[in-house]
């Protein structure tokens, strides 16, 4: 999922990186300046999840109020269940390959995903997870073999470090930026300094870019290195085959400002327990549809 195609690589080298170098990022919006405005959180003792900052499924942002103020747990729909299962599948496959571990899909699925009740809630999940598993494993094998052919005298560890230069589900603390103390980025390519976010969706949404933007700011706040490139990976399935589209973009001042604006709005909402009111429309993906109490006619 996180391997660039030849076309993706051309976009990165000839479009995104030159733009990042020529336009640049204002020091005000570098994560290492977390202690100064505009990045400094107004509410020092308040922490919210990255999901709450970036999610814009609800037009009025009432899902954040219902979750973090009212304490609603949420009920995942079929799309959320599938997305979570595919995330877990991709993470496990990549991690196992990089660690040199051999896993059996059937045994793993029963032990991990079936144990969470996925099988009973959506029978399609296992079939699609197996497709994602095989595809990810095949891509890993291919890239590793290519790297080995270029470095025949290198150790497995050295070849792995350059052919699969990924930190998978890397744990981060977002507390410097007013976020939860335990965050997890889907993938960070530490050679190209690209932040990836996986979406199991055919529909491309502009606000999905906020996730890589937020994680870039967190990485900068902790490691004090510039992270200028984000990539949203859109994964869907068609006739038993994975379909992948990658949206590679420069994490510009505009995106960083947008992320900060969303964070500040939602921190204020939670700190002051402000109900933003019902949205005009309600989407299926919202975890809090039932607990929100939005009028039925507004959901249709």
Secondary structure as GFF3:
##gff-version 3
##sequence-region A 1 300
A	DSSP	alpha_helix	6	11	.	.	.	ID=ss1
A	DSSP	pi_helix	12	16	.	.	.	ID=ss2
A	DSSP	alpha_helix	17	23	.	.	.	ID=ss3
A	DSSP	three_ten_helix	27	29	.	.	.	ID=ss4
A	DSSP	three_ten_helix	31	33	.	.	.	ID=ss5
A	DSSP	alpha_helix	50	54	.	.	.	ID=ss6
A	DSSP	alpha_helix	62	64	.	.	.	ID=ss7
A	DSSP	pi_helix	65	69	.	.	.	ID=ss8
A	DSSP	alpha_helix	78	99	.	.	.	ID=ss9
A	DSSP	alpha_helix	105	112	.	.	.	ID=ss10
A	DSSP	three_ten_helix	114	116	.	.	.	ID=ss11
A	DSSP	alpha_helix	118	121	.	.	.	ID=ss12
A	DSSP	alpha_helix	124	150	.	.	.	ID=ss13
A	DSSP	alpha_helix	156	163	.	.	.	ID=ss14
A	DSSP	beta_strand	166	172	.	.	.	ID=ss15
A	DSSP	three_ten_helix	175	177	.	.	.	ID=ss16
A	DSSP	beta_strand	183	189	.	.	.	ID=ss17
A	DSSP	beta_strand	194	200	.	.	.	ID=ss18
A	DSSP	three_ten_helix	206	208	.	.	.	ID=ss19
A	DSSP	alpha_helix	209	223	.	.	.	ID=ss20
A	DSSP	beta_strand	229	238	.	.	.	ID=ss21
A	DSSP	beta_strand	241	250	.	.	.	ID=ss22
A	DSSP	alpha_helix	253	271	.	.	.	ID=ss23
A	DSSP	alpha_helix	289	292	.	.	.	ID=ss24
A	DSSP	three_ten_helix	296	299	.	.	.	ID=ss25
###
